[in-house]
Amino acid sequence: SQQGEEDPQALSIQEGENATMNCSYKTSINNLQWYRQNSGRGLVHLILIRSNEREKHSGRLRVTLDTSKKSSSLLITASRAADTASYFCATDARGGADGLTFGKGTHLIIQP
Amino acid sequence: SAVISQKPSRDICQRGTSLTIQCQVDSQVTMMFWYRQQPGQSLTLIATANQGSEATYESGFVIDKFPISRPNLTFSTLTVSNMSPEDSSIYLCSVESGARETQYFGPGTRLLVL
């Protein structure tokens, strides 16, 4: 079953603005990851944050993790039209060698 | 990162037929995974395929409907059997990263069942 829940389900902002997406999960995790999917194609791994980390940066991406609230957020700063995509969080609640449990995703649209 | 290819990239099939999807990786990997993404939905894990052993299926997925082969460390197939329109989805394979923390995904196979 899907344990990750993203909100908002859809987000439309102007180019240059920041976009924030949130994800909640239900069980204990080893790590949480964010993926991007363009137009129903394969997923691209963006960033991983471990359960003992609280914040992580990668370029224009900033991820936070609050294990007490079982939630994470993904911030994309200075958005670009090319950032238009669906963004999914995924957890490996059952250990590193198992498959991932994905959230429902946020569809982000960057208006030029 | 691993380079993963899938064949076919898309197909339109008739109800009651079967389709075998291939997944090829450019390096040897222990674990391969198959996911389904129904229209407008997120990804759901179908099964985990290890080389040399039977695939492990998630709740709601059975071997008769989704038989999987894993003949070597770089290749796997997923068959969608006796298809119905409800099987229309994107099917994606993935592999573990070297650090076994993340997964790399193939481009997906877009299936439409009429």
Backbone of each chain as ProteinMPNN parsed JSONL, in Angstrom:
{"seq_chain_A": "SQQGEEDPQALSIQEGENATMNCSYKTSINNLQWYRQNSGRGLVHLILIRSNEREKHSGRLRVTLDTSKKSSSLLITASRAADTASYFCATDARGGADGLTFGKGTHLIIQP", "coords_chain_A": {"N_chain_A": [[0.843, -1.183, 0.0], [0.351, 2.323, -0.535], [2.221, 4.51, 1.292], [3.143, 7.038, 1.323], [2.17, 10.406, 1.17], [1.677, 13.093, -0.82], [1.479, 16.631, -0.763], [0.941, 19.816, -2.231], [-1.433, 18.185, -4.485], [-1.346, 19.254, -6.96], [0.452, 21.97, -8.35], [0.887, 25.231, -9.395], [3.022, 27.679, -10.48], [4.749, 30.817, -11.03], [7.517, 31.248, -13.2], [10.7, 31.463, -11.717], [9.792, 31.767, -9.146], [9.66, 30.138, -5.902], [9.102, 26.657, -5.254], [7.315, 24.553, -3.155], [6.921, 21.336, -1.933], [5.25, 18.81, -0.094], [5.515, 15.825, 1.877], [4.169, 13.032, 3.484], [4.52, 10.202, 5.636], [4.005, 6.875, 6.976], [5.247, 4.778, 8.406], [8.257, 3.67, 10.14], [11.391, 4.631, 8.73], [14.325, 4.048, 6.68], [15.504, 5.749, 4.862], [14.527, 8.601, 2.882], [13.453, 9.52, -0.318], [13.432, 11.666, -3.165], [11.934, 11.869, -6.328], [11.754, 12.771, -9.801], [9.468, 12.96, -12.489], [9.01, 13.239, -15.849], [6.371, 13.882, -17.939], [5.135, 11.202, -17.82], [7.28, 9.511, -18.21], [10.351, 7.684, -17.48], [11.618, 7.626, -14.089], [13.591, 10.087, -12.461], [16.165, 10.202, -10.183], [16.401, 12.48, -7.567], [17.259, 13.362, -4.959], [18.412, 12.103, -1.825], [17.624, 11.602, 1.545], [18.74, 10.682, 4.686], [17.477, 8.903, 7.557], [18.61, 9.928, 9.836], [19.268, 12.461, 9.239], [18.444, 15.943, 8.906], [18.251, 17.977, 7.107], [19.029, 18.656, 3.706], [20.914, 19.658, 0.88], [20.99, 20.195, -2.633], [22.157, 21.669, -5.279], [19.634, 23.633, -6.606], [17.804, 22.446, -5.015], [16.26, 21.743, -1.913], [15.889, 19.683, 0.784], [13.987, 18.656, 3.544], [13.617, 16.762, 6.539], [11.5, 15.456, 8.923], [11.396, 13.299, 11.291], [9.914, 12.885, 13.558], [7.445, 13.89, 12.982], [6.986, 12.443, 10.798], [7.364, 13.408, 8.15], [8.316, 15.152, 5.144], [9.827, 17.716, 3.169], [10.189, 19.19, -0.042], [11.936, 21.674, -1.553], [12.139, 23.717, -4.295], [14.122, 26.106, -5.56], [14.07, 29.283, -7.267], [12.53, 28.629, -9.664], [12.293, 27.009, -12.889], [11.071, 26.744, -16.263], [11.682, 24.219, -17.175], [11.479, 22.701, -14.925], [8.965, 21.787, -14.732], [7.04, 19.054, -14.01], [6.192, 15.845, -12.566], [6.515, 15.164, -9.134], [7.727, 12.86, -6.839], [7.774, 11.435, -3.6], [9.592, 8.848, -1.96], [9.901, 5.997, 0.073], [11.908, 3.671, 1.906], [10.809, 1.74, 3.663], [11.098, -0.851, 4.492], [13.683, -1.685, 4.485], [16.928, -1.566, 2.891], [17.226, -3.289, 0.702], [14.823, -3.773, -0.417], [11.929, -2.996, -2.425], [10.727, 0.323, -3.223], [8.377, 2.482, -1.582], [6.037, 4.54, -2.869], [4.817, 7.923, -2.798], [1.821, 9.747, -3.679], [2.37, 11.831, -5.34], [3.203, 15.114, -6.636], [2.071, 17.32, -9.029], [3.817, 19.595, -10.743], [3.658, 22.718, -12.239], [5.323, 25.089, -14.075], [4.868, 28.288, -14.902], [5.733, 30.212, -17.692]], "CA_chain_A": [[0.0, 0.0, 0.0], [1.096, 3.567, -0.622], [2.213, 5.186, 2.573], [3.504, 8.434, 1.173], [1.123, 11.288, 0.688], [2.215, 14.406, -1.118], [0.573, 17.731, -0.997], [-0.358, 19.658, -2.874], [-1.459, 17.253, -5.602], [-0.947, 20.03, -8.127], [0.974, 23.28, -7.984], [1.232, 26.043, -10.56], [3.674, 28.923, -10.045], [5.451, 31.564, -12.064], [8.954, 31.009, -13.308], [11.478, 32.291, -10.805], [9.304, 31.581, -7.783], [10.036, 28.885, -5.25], [8.045, 25.652, -5.162], [7.46, 23.67, -1.998], [6.054, 20.163, -1.913], [5.35, 18.094, 1.165], [5.284, 14.384, 1.831], [4.037, 12.396, 4.791], [4.595, 8.754, 5.581], [3.36, 6.315, 8.161], [6.061, 3.834, 9.177], [9.662, 4.034, 10.297], [12.1, 4.55, 7.458], [15.783, 4.178, 6.645], [15.747, 7.0, 4.17], [13.439, 9.104, 2.04], [14.023, 10.021, -1.571], [12.556, 12.403, -4.065], [12.135, 11.576, -7.745], [11.027, 13.579, -10.76], [9.009, 12.239, -13.673], [8.544, 14.124, -16.913], [5.384, 13.389, -18.913], [4.92, 9.77, -17.793], [8.489, 8.77, -18.582], [11.049, 7.103, -16.352], [11.879, 8.501, -12.96], [14.947, 10.572, -12.235], [16.443, 10.39, -8.766], [16.828, 13.844, -7.264], [17.986, 13.539, -3.701], [18.113, 11.158, -0.751], [17.931, 12.074, 2.891], [18.698, 9.566, 5.606], [16.596, 9.125, 8.707], [19.303, 10.681, 10.872], [19.532, 13.803, 8.722], [17.299, 16.847, 9.019], [18.181, 18.858, 5.943], [20.025, 18.357, 2.71], [20.846, 20.548, -0.267], [21.627, 19.779, -3.874], [21.849, 22.712, -6.256], [18.447, 24.423, -6.264], [16.912, 21.617, -4.215], [16.479, 21.643, -0.47], [14.989, 18.693, 1.363], [13.98, 18.54, 5.001], [12.998, 15.541, 7.05], [11.106, 15.498, 10.337], [10.978, 11.928, 11.584], [8.901, 12.899, 14.621], [6.163, 14.141, 12.313], [6.932, 11.572, 9.621], [7.096, 14.264, 7.0], [9.456, 15.705, 4.433], [9.47, 18.73, 2.187], [11.121, 19.46, -1.133], [11.889, 23.06, -2.008], [12.884, 24.046, -5.514], [14.261, 27.561, -5.6], [14.251, 29.928, -8.573], [12.019, 27.615, -10.581], [12.439, 27.184, -14.336], [10.056, 26.017, -17.03], [12.102, 22.813, -17.275], [11.139, 21.993, -13.688], [7.608, 21.245, -14.868], [7.11, 17.595, -13.929], [5.591, 15.288, -11.355], [7.523, 14.885, -8.13], [7.289, 11.806, -5.935], [8.647, 10.984, -2.528], [9.614, 7.389, -1.85], [10.554, 5.538, 1.29], [12.328, 2.272, 1.911], [10.427, 1.403, 5.027], [11.374, -2.246, 4.866], [15.093, -2.03, 4.364], [17.529, -1.08, 1.657], [17.202, -4.216, -0.411], [13.455, -3.95, -0.874], [11.428, -1.953, -3.296], [10.338, 1.587, -2.624], [6.959, 2.828, -1.469], [5.915, 5.883, -3.422], [3.678, 8.767, -2.547], [0.93, 9.971, -4.817], [3.001, 12.77, -6.242], [2.754, 16.491, -6.869], [2.313, 17.753, -10.403], [4.275, 20.98, -10.697], [3.656, 23.44, -13.515], [6.002, 26.382, -14.008], [4.365, 29.176, -15.944], [6.827, 31.084, -18.163]], "C_chain_A": [[0.878, 1.231, 0.0], [1.075, 4.246, 0.718], [2.564, 6.65, 2.447], [2.342, 9.238, 0.636], [1.759, 12.632, 0.422], [1.105, 15.437, -1.126], [1.386, 18.945, -1.385], [-0.308, 18.614, -3.992], [-1.041, 17.95, -6.879], [-0.54, 21.417, -7.667], [1.388, 24.003, -9.242], [1.795, 27.371, -10.072], [4.333, 29.598, -11.235], [6.935, 31.216, -12.036], [9.707, 31.986, -12.407], [11.034, 32.178, -9.358], [9.83, 30.26, -7.214], [8.835, 27.951, -5.159], [8.327, 24.745, -3.978], [6.43, 22.556, -2.072], [6.3, 19.407, -0.625], [4.986, 16.632, 0.992], [5.152, 13.875, 3.248], [4.063, 10.894, 4.611], [4.164, 8.193, 6.921], [4.251, 5.423, 9.009], [7.476, 4.372, 9.348], [10.394, 3.808, 8.983], [13.603, 4.544, 7.667], [16.184, 5.471, 5.949], [14.518, 7.388, 3.36], [14.067, 9.751, 0.821], [12.965, 10.791, -2.336], [12.957, 12.091, -5.503], [11.316, 12.559, -8.568], [10.653, 12.715, -11.962], [8.446, 13.25, -14.661], [7.587, 13.358, -17.811], [5.293, 11.868, -18.964], [6.107, 8.947, -18.233], [9.128, 8.177, -17.341], [11.343, 8.124, -15.28], [13.349, 8.863, -12.861], [15.132, 10.812, -10.748], [17.0, 11.784, -8.529], [17.723, 13.911, -6.05], [17.501, 12.518, -2.684], [18.485, 11.798, 0.577], [17.746, 10.903, 3.85], [17.88, 9.91, 6.848], [17.281, 9.913, 9.827], [19.714, 12.084, 10.418], [18.276, 14.645, 8.803], [17.146, 17.729, 7.783], [19.309, 18.497, 4.996], [19.821, 19.266, 1.508], [21.517, 19.891, -1.463], [21.239, 20.782, -4.942], [20.687, 23.569, -5.805], [17.453, 23.657, -5.399], [17.307, 21.669, -2.744], [15.433, 20.685, 0.087], [15.117, 18.733, 2.881], [13.266, 17.253, 5.384], [12.725, 15.717, 8.536], [10.558, 14.118, 10.691], [9.94, 11.881, 12.701], [7.508, 13.127, 14.055], [5.968, 13.249, 11.097], [6.574, 12.387, 8.378], [8.396, 14.789, 6.41], [8.956, 16.803, 3.509], [10.583, 18.864, 1.166], [10.898, 20.893, -1.588], [12.74, 23.192, -3.252], [12.94, 25.561, -5.594], [14.447, 28.044, -7.039], [13.788, 29.002, -9.697], [12.185, 28.03, -12.045], [11.353, 26.379, -15.04], [10.396, 24.532, -17.115], [11.833, 22.025, -16.005], [9.72, 21.431, -13.721], [7.67, 19.733, -14.974], [6.263, 17.154, -12.745], [6.715, 14.892, -10.408], [6.95, 13.897, -7.109], [8.299, 11.643, -4.797], [8.545, 9.468, -2.456], [10.388, 7.002, -0.605], [10.905, 4.068, 1.154], [12.045, 1.686, 3.273], [10.875, 0.014, 5.453], [12.815, -2.637, 4.678], [15.632, -1.759, 2.982], [17.42, -2.006, 0.471], [15.81, -4.436, -0.963], [13.065, -2.822, -1.806], [11.004, -0.739, -2.507], [8.821, 1.713, -2.564], [6.814, 4.291, -1.86], [4.683, 6.603, -2.919], [2.906, 9.023, -3.821], [1.454, 11.013, -5.783], [2.373, 14.148, -6.279], [3.083, 16.855, -8.298], [2.604, 19.252, -10.386], [4.285, 21.573, -12.095], [4.296, 24.793, -13.291], [5.541, 27.216, -15.197], [5.471, 30.126, -16.389], [6.483, 32.566, -18.01]], "O_chain_A": [[2.012, 1.196, 0.476], [-0.001, 4.535, 1.24], [2.312, 7.429, 3.366], [1.619, 8.789, -0.254], [2.319, 13.25, 1.328], [-0.046, 15.146, -1.453], [2.495, 19.084, -0.87], [0.781, 18.206, -4.397], [-0.458, 17.336, -7.773], [-1.106, 21.968, -6.723], [2.14, 23.473, -10.06], [1.13, 28.102, -9.339], [4.455, 29.012, -12.311], [7.513, 30.933, -10.986], [9.388, 33.174, -12.347], [11.808, 32.462, -8.444], [10.358, 29.406, -7.927], [7.697, 28.396, -5.006], [9.435, 24.234, -3.819], [5.236, 22.796, -2.25], [7.423, 19.367, -0.122], [4.248, 16.258, 0.081], [5.937, 14.246, 4.12], [3.677, 10.375, 3.564], [3.98, 8.934, 7.886], [4.037, 5.317, 10.217], [7.841, 5.397, 8.772], [10.056, 2.903, 8.22], [14.097, 4.981, 8.707], [17.083, 6.185, 6.392], [13.593, 6.595, 3.184], [15.082, 10.441, 0.918], [11.764, 10.583, -2.163], [14.138, 12.054, -5.849], [10.318, 13.107, -8.099], [11.422, 11.855, -12.391], [7.53, 14.01, -14.347], [7.939, 12.322, -18.374], [5.367, 11.292, -20.049], [5.945, 7.783, -18.597], [8.522, 8.165, -16.27], [11.322, 9.33, -15.524], [14.229, 8.05, -13.142], [14.354, 11.534, -10.124], [17.942, 12.216, -9.194], [18.823, 14.459, -6.11], [16.336, 12.123, -2.682], [19.522, 12.448, 0.707], [16.722, 10.221, 3.824], [17.632, 11.08, 7.137], [16.606, 10.501, 10.673], [20.419, 12.798, 11.131], [17.166, 14.115, 8.771], [16.045, 18.171, 7.456], [20.392, 18.09, 5.415], [18.689, 19.603, 1.16], [22.48, 19.137, -1.324], [20.12, 20.75, -5.454], [20.742, 24.172, -4.733], [16.378, 24.169, -5.086], [18.482, 21.644, -2.38], [14.234, 20.868, -0.123], [16.217, 18.831, 3.425], [12.428, 16.736, 4.645], [13.613, 16.083, 9.305], [9.396, 13.813, 10.422], [9.164, 10.929, 12.779], [6.518, 12.62, 14.583], [4.924, 13.288, 10.445], [5.617, 12.087, 7.665], [9.427, 14.86, 7.08], [7.789, 16.81, 3.115], [11.761, 18.677, 1.473], [9.788, 21.268, -1.964], [13.914, 22.824, -3.26], [11.903, 26.219, -5.686], [14.92, 27.307, -7.904], [14.571, 28.641, -10.575], [12.214, 29.212, -12.385], [10.79, 25.446, -14.468], [9.501, 23.686, -17.125], [11.946, 20.8, -16.008], [9.326, 20.681, -12.828], [8.27, 19.189, -15.9], [5.696, 17.973, -12.022], [7.737, 14.351, -10.831], [5.847, 14.077, -6.593], [9.51, 11.705, -5.007], [7.534, 8.882, -2.845], [11.406, 7.61, -0.276], [10.285, 3.325, 0.393], [12.947, 1.195, 3.952], [11.014, -0.26, 6.645], [13.137, -3.825, 4.709], [14.879, -1.727, 2.009], [17.515, -1.552, -0.669], [15.638, -5.219, -1.897], [13.779, -1.83, -1.951], [10.932, -0.768, -1.279], [8.09, 1.139, -3.372], [7.41, 5.17, -1.239], [3.648, 5.994, -2.65], [3.288, 8.573, -4.901], [1.018, 11.066, -6.933], [1.189, 14.328, -5.997], [4.226, 16.722, -8.737], [1.74, 20.064, -10.054], [4.853, 20.996, -13.022], [3.869, 25.557, -12.424], [5.8, 26.875, -16.351], [6.088, 30.783, -15.551], [7.291, 33.427, -18.357]]}, "seq_chain_B": "SAVISQKPSRDICQRGTSLTIQCQVDSQVTMMFWYRQQPGQSLTLIATANQGSEATYESGFVIDKFPISRPNLTFSTLTVSNMSPEDSSIYLCSVESGARETQYFGPGTRLLVL", "coords_chain_B": {"N_chain_B": [[25.919, 5.868, -12.347], [23.408, 3.45, -13.303], [22.571, 2.416, -16.614], [19.543, 1.872, -18.06], [17.458, 0.037, -20.155], [14.321, -0.482, -21.777], [12.094, -2.668, -23.463], [9.068, -3.357, -25.188], [8.871, 0.213, -25.894], [6.36, 1.195, -25.953], [3.049, -0.143, -26.368], [0.11, -1.365, -27.951], [-2.432, -3.46, -27.127], [-4.602, -6.306, -27.511], [-7.443, -7.302, -25.642], [-7.147, -10.152, -23.513], [-4.801, -11.146, -24.562], [-1.182, -11.58, -24.167], [1.712, -9.828, -23.017], [5.188, -9.456, -23.14], [7.608, -7.739, -21.395], [10.803, -6.363, -21.643], [13.768, -5.802, -19.776], [16.852, -4.314, -19.655], [20.056, -3.964, -18.286], [23.058, -2.042, -17.998], [25.039, -2.989, -16.413], [26.07, -5.429, -13.968], [23.669, -6.425, -11.637], [22.244, -7.167, -8.479], [19.619, -6.97, -7.436], [16.527, -6.495, -9.031], [13.667, -4.602, -9.861], [10.151, -4.44, -10.443], [7.653, -2.157, -11.362], [4.348, -0.789, -11.419], [2.519, 1.799, -12.938], [-0.404, 3.191, -12.898], [-2.729, 5.079, -14.936], [-2.347, 8.487, -14.278], [-1.617, 7.989, -11.695], [0.456, 7.026, -8.85], [3.525, 5.132, -8.437], [3.488, 1.605, -8.034], [4.855, -1.133, -6.425], [5.395, -4.153, -8.031], [6.881, -6.589, -7.976], [9.912, -8.095, -6.741], [12.908, -9.068, -8.217], [15.339, -11.418, -8.049], [18.381, -12.717, -9.276], [18.494, -16.1, -10.084], [16.612, -16.994, -8.292], [13.158, -17.346, -7.284], [10.842, -14.771, -8.084], [9.729, -12.249, -5.808], [6.572, -11.39, -4.878], [4.417, -8.589, -4.42], [1.644, -7.766, -2.265], [-1.444, -8.333, -3.773], [-0.542, -8.837, -6.275], [0.144, -11.504, -8.469], [1.926, -14.458, -9.469], [0.905, -15.876, -11.644], [-0.401, -13.993, -13.144], [1.519, -12.028, -13.568], [4.129, -13.166, -14.548], [7.637, -13.435, -14.029], [10.933, -13.332, -15.265], [14.392, -13.91, -14.582], [17.07, -14.318, -15.861], [19.821, -13.731, -15.809], [22.364, -11.491, -14.462], [21.959, -9.046, -15.646], [19.543, -8.727, -16.895], [15.963, -8.897, -17.215], [12.58, -10.036, -17.461], [9.155, -9.1, -17.621], [5.985, -10.401, -17.773], [2.786, -9.549, -18.794], [-0.118, -11.072, -18.36], [-2.981, -12.475, -20.053], [-4.449, -10.061, -20.645], [-6.412, -7.222, -19.629], [-8.404, -4.217, -20.015], [-7.923, -2.877, -17.626], [-5.303, -3.315, -17.089], [-3.905, -1.457, -18.431], [-1.253, 0.64, -18.29], [1.794, 2.233, -17.193], [4.712, 0.4, -17.176], [7.488, -0.089, -15.218], [10.918, -0.865, -14.831], [13.46, -1.216, -12.36], [16.666, -0.769, -10.759], [18.915, -1.39, -8.055], [21.087, 1.12, -6.712], [24.707, 1.338, -6.546], [25.352, 1.766, -3.886], [23.189, 0.73, -2.736], [21.103, 2.217, -1.782], [19.516, 3.935, -3.285], [17.372, 3.83, -6.199], [17.582, 3.205, -9.684], [15.763, 3.977, -12.553], [14.207, 2.507, -15.406], [13.084, 3.703, -18.675], [10.449, 3.04, -18.916], [7.52, 1.205, -20.006], [4.843, 1.847, -21.924], [1.664, 0.747, -21.821], [-1.303, -0.008, -23.503], [-4.411, -1.432, -23.3], [-6.92, -2.736, -25.232]], "CA_chain_B": [[24.555, 5.366, -12.352], [23.149, 2.413, -14.286], [21.765, 2.753, -17.789], [18.52, 0.839, -18.16], [16.593, 0.148, -21.316], [13.152, -1.342, -21.76], [11.436, -2.919, -24.736], [8.928, -2.2, -26.059], [8.631, 1.472, -25.188], [4.913, 1.29, -25.852], [2.339, -1.127, -27.174], [-1.35, -1.432, -27.851], [-2.72, -4.894, -27.17], [-5.995, -6.702, -27.423], [-7.871, -8.018, -24.428], [-6.935, -11.591, -23.519], [-3.46, -11.502, -25.011], [-0.106, -11.37, -23.186], [2.845, -9.021, -23.491], [6.409, -9.581, -22.348], [8.416, -6.525, -21.362], [12.192, -6.672, -21.35], [14.545, -4.786, -19.07], [18.278, -4.584, -19.818], [20.902, -3.044, -17.53], [24.409, -2.041, -18.566], [25.971, -3.515, -15.425], [25.478, -6.528, -13.211], [22.981, -5.999, -10.424], [21.613, -8.271, -7.763], [18.183, -6.785, -7.294], [15.771, -5.746, -10.023], [12.309, -4.376, -9.38], [9.135, -4.077, -11.431], [6.608, -1.293, -10.832], [3.256, -0.398, -12.305], [1.993, 3.147, -12.728], [-1.672, 3.347, -13.588], [-2.901, 6.45, -15.436], [-2.519, 9.552, -13.298], [-1.349, 7.498, -10.341], [1.846, 6.858, -8.465], [4.092, 3.814, -8.731], [3.232, 0.52, -7.1], [5.78, -2.227, -6.624], [4.79, -5.433, -8.395], [7.686, -7.706, -7.486], [11.373, -7.998, -6.696], [13.477, -10.206, -8.937], [16.748, -11.727, -7.834], [18.894, -13.726, -10.188], [18.647, -17.431, -9.524], [15.553, -17.359, -7.356], [11.825, -16.918, -7.677], [10.513, -13.392, -7.767], [8.894, -12.027, -4.632], [5.469, -10.539, -5.303], [3.729, -7.773, -3.426], [0.233, -8.07, -2.076], [-2.287, -7.914, -4.886], [0.077, -9.261, -7.541], [0.413, -12.937, -8.433], [2.844, -14.937, -10.501], [0.173, -16.302, -12.833], [-0.767, -12.797, -13.908], [2.738, -11.263, -13.876], [5.345, -13.988, -14.434], [8.896, -12.693, -14.155], [12.156, -14.117, -15.419], [15.634, -13.209, -14.243], [18.046, -15.345, -16.26], [21.193, -13.337, -15.477], [22.474, -10.306, -13.62], [21.733, -7.805, -16.398], [18.33, -8.825, -17.705], [14.754, -9.433, -16.613], [11.351, -9.816, -18.211], [7.859, -9.126, -16.94], [4.89, -10.687, -18.688], [1.435, -9.209, -18.356], [-0.858, -12.173, -18.975], [-4.443, -12.399, -20.164], [-4.651, -8.64, -20.343], [-7.697, -6.533, -19.667], [-8.178, -2.761, -20.044], [-7.421, -2.42, -16.321], [-3.846, -3.465, -17.093], [-3.309, -0.306, -19.12], [-0.396, 1.319, -17.314], [3.212, 2.269, -17.511], [5.442, -0.59, -16.395], [8.872, 0.362, -15.091], [11.854, -1.672, -14.071], [14.478, -0.426, -11.675], [17.745, -1.517, -10.121], [19.547, -0.692, -6.944], [22.369, 1.789, -6.927], [25.818, 0.614, -5.954], [25.283, 1.903, -2.433], [21.955, 0.032, -2.358], [20.183, 3.12, -1.098], [18.563, 4.492, -4.235], [17.085, 2.993, -7.352], [17.578, 3.822, -10.995], [14.6, 3.496, -13.274], [14.162, 2.496, -16.856], [12.196, 4.707, -19.257], [9.062, 2.61, -18.82], [6.772, 0.664, -21.139], [3.465, 2.348, -21.861], [0.782, -0.3, -22.348], [-2.727, 0.27, -23.636], [-5.153, -2.648, -23.613], [-8.243, -2.384, -25.775]], "C_chain_B": [[24.376, 4.335, -13.459], [22.326, 2.955, -15.439], [20.824, 1.582, -18.029], [17.683, 1.08, -19.4], [15.439, -0.83, -21.18], [12.601, -1.474, -23.172], [10.137, -3.662, -24.498], [8.755, -0.915, -25.247], [7.135, 1.706, -25.009], [4.274, 0.218, -26.709], [0.847, -0.987, -26.935], [-1.728, -2.886, -28.075], [-4.216, -5.151, -27.045], [-6.25, -7.438, -26.107], [-7.621, -9.51, -24.574], [-5.564, -12.037, -23.983], [-2.442, -11.233, -23.906], [1.007, -10.566, -23.834], [4.02, -9.227, -22.555], [7.257, -8.334, -22.515], [9.828, -6.898, -20.933], [12.872, -5.491, -20.671], [16.012, -5.191, -19.11], [19.079, -3.526, -19.076], [22.325, -3.15, -18.053], [25.459, -2.518, -17.566], [25.273, -4.619, -14.648], [24.869, -6.01, -11.904], [22.321, -7.196, -9.779], [20.097, -8.157, -7.798], [17.626, -6.012, -8.492], [14.325, -5.693, -9.546], [11.398, -4.025, -10.552], [8.027, -3.303, -10.733], [5.532, -1.092, -11.891], [2.814, 1.008, -11.924], [0.73, 3.287, -13.548], [-1.883, 4.811, -13.942], [-3.165, 7.454, -14.324], [-2.2, 9.17, -11.875], [0.149, 7.443, -10.065], [2.323, 5.447, -8.837], [3.762, 2.829, -7.621], [4.181, -0.626, -7.425], [5.02, -3.501, -6.932], [5.565, -6.575, -7.737], [9.163, -7.338, -7.501], [11.947, -9.256, -7.319], [14.963, -10.322, -8.652], [17.174, -12.802, -8.817], [19.039, -15.056, -9.472], [17.602, -17.834, -8.513], [14.212, -16.861, -7.879], [11.599, -15.465, -7.279], [9.611, -13.337, -6.533], [7.831, -11.006, -4.98], [4.856, -9.788, -4.122], [2.259, -8.185, -3.347], [-0.583, -7.508, -3.24], [-1.75, -8.3, -6.243], [0.458, -10.732, -7.422], [1.224, -13.362, -9.637], [2.11, -15.346, -11.766], [-0.166, -15.119, -13.738], [0.478, -12.036, -14.385], [3.982, -12.142, -13.722], [6.59, -13.178, -14.762], [10.028, -13.682, -14.366], [13.354, -13.267, -15.071], [16.785, -14.161, -14.557], [19.494, -15.013, -15.936], [21.181, -12.009, -14.728], [22.231, -8.994, -14.349], [20.387, -7.753, -17.094], [17.172, -9.399, -16.903], [13.583, -9.198, -17.563], [10.163, -9.879, -17.27], [6.809, -9.399, -17.999], [3.581, -10.269, -18.044], [0.51, -10.167, -19.089], [-2.35, -11.894, -19.02], [-4.922, -10.984, -19.85], [-6.09, -8.185, -20.453], [-7.418, -5.034, -19.693], [-7.628, -2.209, -18.735], [-5.901, -2.551, -16.2], [-3.14, -2.333, -17.837], [-2.557, 0.544, -18.107], [0.956, 1.55, -17.955], [3.887, 1.26, -16.596], [6.92, -0.195, -16.406], [9.709, -0.667, -14.347], [12.874, -0.743, -13.422], [15.514, -1.357, -11.078], [18.279, -0.697, -8.971], [20.79, 0.047, -7.407], [23.468, 0.973, -6.255], [25.797, 0.645, -4.444], [24.03, 1.25, -1.862], [21.003, 0.913, -1.577], [19.124, 3.669, -2.042], [18.313, 3.487, -5.342], [17.12, 3.826, -8.617], [16.491, 3.156, -11.819], [14.815, 3.491, -14.774], [13.149, 3.51, -17.361], [10.726, 4.309, -19.224], [8.519, 2.055, -20.127], [5.323, 1.082, -20.97], [2.563, 1.36, -22.572], [-0.664, 0.173, -22.359], [-3.416, -1.016, -24.063], [-6.567, -2.267, -24.052], [-9.257, -3.494, -25.555]], "O_chain_B": [[25.113, 4.348, -14.445], [21.49, 3.841, -15.261], [21.26, 0.441, -18.183], [17.252, 2.203, -19.661], [15.568, -1.876, -20.544], [12.633, -0.533, -23.965], [10.114, -4.551, -23.647], [8.518, -0.969, -24.04], [6.701, 2.332, -24.041], [4.88, -0.274, -27.662], [0.395, -0.556, -25.874], [-1.379, -3.473, -29.099], [-4.976, -4.322, -26.544], [-5.37, -8.099, -25.557], [-7.856, -10.076, -25.642], [-5.203, -13.201, -23.81], [-2.791, -10.723, -22.842], [1.211, -10.622, -25.046], [3.873, -9.18, -21.334], [7.581, -7.928, -23.631], [10.022, -7.654, -19.981], [12.58, -4.332, -20.966], [16.377, -6.275, -18.656], [18.819, -2.332, -19.217], [22.752, -4.215, -18.5], [26.654, -2.453, -17.854], [24.048, -4.732, -14.665], [25.498, -5.247, -11.171], [21.892, -8.126, -10.461], [19.389, -9.105, -8.139], [18.192, -5.001, -8.909], [13.83, -6.624, -8.911], [11.822, -3.397, -11.522], [7.525, -3.703, -9.682], [5.78, -1.21, -13.091], [2.745, 1.358, -10.746], [0.79, 3.481, -14.763], [-1.286, 5.692, -13.322], [-4.091, 7.29, -13.53], [-2.474, 9.929, -10.946], [0.98, 7.764, -10.915], [1.6, 4.68, -9.473], [3.756, 3.169, -6.438], [4.291, -1.037, -8.58], [4.114, -3.889, -6.195], [4.993, -7.412, -7.038], [9.592, -6.404, -8.179], [11.533, -10.369, -6.996], [15.743, -9.428, -8.977], [16.395, -13.698, -9.144], [19.628, -15.135, -8.393], [17.694, -18.914, -7.929], [14.154, -16.053, -8.805], [12.108, -15.0, -6.26], [8.84, -14.257, -6.261], [8.152, -9.874, -5.339], [4.791, -10.287, -2.998], [1.722, -8.85, -4.233], [-0.42, -6.352, -3.631], [-2.424, -8.113, -7.257], [1.019, -11.16, -6.413], [1.209, -12.713, -10.682], [2.643, -15.178, -12.863], [-0.208, -15.255, -14.96], [0.483, -11.469, -15.478], [4.807, -11.884, -12.846], [6.585, -12.341, -15.665], [10.079, -14.733, -13.728], [13.335, -12.048, -15.243], [17.396, -14.737, -13.657], [20.316, -15.918, -15.799], [20.12, -11.475, -14.402], [22.29, -7.93, -13.732], [20.121, -6.802, -17.828], [17.353, -10.258, -16.039], [13.602, -8.268, -18.369], [10.162, -10.6, -16.273], [6.75, -8.703, -19.013], [3.307, -10.598, -16.89], [0.371, -10.083, -20.309], [-2.908, -11.195, -18.174], [-5.691, -10.756, -18.916], [-6.872, -8.694, -21.257], [-6.292, -4.62, -19.418], [-6.942, -1.187, -18.732], [-5.292, -1.962, -15.307], [-1.91, -2.272, -17.861], [-3.151, 1.098, -17.181], [1.226, 1.131, -19.081], [3.664, 1.262, -15.386], [7.517, 0.006, -17.464], [9.265, -1.26, -13.364], [13.11, 0.371, -13.888], [15.286, -2.555, -10.912], [18.119, 0.523, -8.92], [21.453, -0.351, -8.365], [23.196, 0.042, -5.497], [26.177, -0.326, -3.789], [23.836, 1.223, -0.646], [20.188, 0.419, -0.798], [17.971, 3.848, -1.651], [18.953, 2.438, -5.414], [16.74, 4.997, -8.622], [16.321, 1.938, -11.787], [15.504, 4.345, -15.332], [12.429, 4.114, -16.565], [9.852, 5.139, -19.474], [8.998, 2.391, -21.21], [4.664, 0.717, -19.997], [2.681, 1.156, -23.78], [-1.178, 0.684, -21.364], [-3.047, -1.62, -25.071], [-7.298, -1.576, -23.342], [-10.415, -3.359, -25.95]]}, "name": "protein", "num_of_chains": 2, "seq": "SQQGEEDPQALSIQEGENATMNCSYKTSINNLQWYRQNSGRGLVHLILIRSNEREKHSGRLRVTLDTSKKSSSLLITASRAADTASYFCATDARGGADGLTFGKGTHLIIQPSAVISQKPSRDICQRGTSLTIQCQVDSQVTMMFWYRQQPGQSLTLIATANQGSEATYESGFVIDKFPISRPNLTFSTLTVSNMSPEDSSIYLCSVESGARETQYFGPGTRLLVL"}
